[in-house]
């Protein structure tokens, strides 16, 4: 990685009601510090610390997403990519969709 690539650019999106936990914002364009390895597991911690506005227990369970939240990276299910171990790439789009409805 050259020194000019100082950040990792990602698009993070929320849908299916998950956006309600993030100030009703469906899409974030983020720049993460480069030079360190960014996995989906590490991104979840960053999201919790930087984007999540309320009720973290509805988004996270331990160090992963709660059951009922579908995670897609560039439209591929994260389960096919190694889940939290997936190494994020420049310009990836990570989408979190809540499949839980009602209350």
PyMOL commands that set and color helices and strands:
alter all, ss='L'
color gray80, all
select helices_A, chain A and resi 18-22+40-50+56-58+78-80+83-85
alter helices_A, ss='H'
color red, helices_A
select strands_A, chain A and resi 7-15+27-33+60-61+64-65+69-73+76-77+92-98
alter strands_A, ss='S'
color yellow, strands_A
deselect
rebuild
show_as cartoon
